[in-house]
Amino acid sequence: MWGNLAPMLLGIVLVLTVGGVILLRPLASRLGDLLEVRTQERLGGRGPGQERELARIRELMESINQRLALLEERQDFTDALLRNPERARLESGAGERKAERAG
């Protein structure tokens, strides 16, 4: 009885091992691919979706920068007007006359 048990256990272990490898290899491969993608994302690899998002953010930042520059220009004019109303009116009028001559 014990003489037949060793080859039978060896056969069962061999079948389970081969079956496990055949069944679990695709799962392990897929898990490895997933881990590789996550690692690339953390290291700074960018996909096409991220590039589009960065381009959209850049456009928004440029728009905000333009609006801020315009706001600063208006604020400077307002400050000048409050400090010296006559001088600000003269400078404003000179700028309008230059624009009329150029146009």
C-alpha positions, 0 to 999 in steps of 0.5 A: 500500500505505501509503495503505491502512495508515493507515485500517486501523490507525485502524480497528483502534485504534478497535475495540480502544479501544471494545472495551476500554472496553466490557469494562473499564468494569464492572471499573473501576466495581466496583473504584471501589466497593470502594475507596470502601467501604474508604475509608469504613471507614478514615474511621470509617463504621460498618456494621450489623455494626460497630454490633452488635459495639460494642453487645456490647463495651459490654455486656461492659464494663458487666458487667466494671465491675459485677463490679469494683465488687463486688470493690472493695467486698469488698476494702474490707471485707476490709481493714477486717476485717484492720485492726480485726476488732471494728469490722468485725464491728460494722459488718457486724452493723449492716448486716445488722440494717438489711437485716432491718428493711427486708426 
